[in-house]
Amino acid sequence: FANTCMFCDYTVGRGANLDEKPPSYNTLGDVFRPDVLKTIEETVDHYDAELRELSLDIWNHPEIAWQEKCVPLSPFSPFICRPHTQYASRRTHDKLVAFISSHGFDVTPHYLGIPTAWRAVFSYTSASASADKPRVIGVNSEMDALPGVGHACGHNLIAIAGVGVALAIKAALEKHDVSGKVVLLGTPGTFGYSAGESSYAPKLTRVHVS
């Protein structure tokens, strides 16, 4: 995808071992499965209204990197947040955790001790599971806004896109009886910070707006 983000530091996390190969499987079978694609499309359509509502909520309450809650800089700048404010509430984190928890995922809030990071996991074992190691798919939901301009880079969309992908994979695993695991990471502090994303970036599926 085109790199349209002026503020993103794409050198962060580049020290990771990029030569690491994914596990091999006995067979990939038929790569293109119209029935699976249909399930994915139907799932995304089913959650369309909920995902849009979630995206707009994140858009209307932008939180910069590591900031727990958006505190307006002034009454005249309601969407410009004061940096480094410390409040008990973490709106974006809490909203996403509550949403994905309500859809059958095992969620770890404040993942790895990072106050606004989270991890959601769904595993499915087929009734006819073989001895092969099940596939694991990692997905990324970025959440942070830019200082002074809010979600100009569209992380409200990237956040819900990650959620939508995870929900679609979950539905496909269940409906088509395929063993596997989907891991969705909520990563704060992605604009030039070495947030939870840095060590995972080479291994995650991410949707970026352009």
KAQUI-V165024 format. One record per run of one state. SS is the DSSP state (helix for helix, strand for strand, loop for the rest). FROM is the first residue (numbers start at 1). TO is the last residue. Records with the same first field share a line. If there is no record, write none. Layout:
# KAQUI-V165024
SS: FROM-TO + FROM-TO
This chain:
# KAQUI-V165024
loop: 1-33 + 47-47 + 61-63 + 65-71 + 75-76 + 82-90 + 102-105 + 110-110 + 114-117 + 125-134 + 143-144 + 147-149 + 151-154 + 176-179 + 188-200 + 204-204 + 206-210
helix: 34-46 + 48-60 + 91-101 + 111-113 + 155-175 + 201-203
strand: 64-64 + 72-74 + 77-81 + 106-109 + 118-124 + 135-142 + 145-146 + 150-150 + 180-187 + 205-205
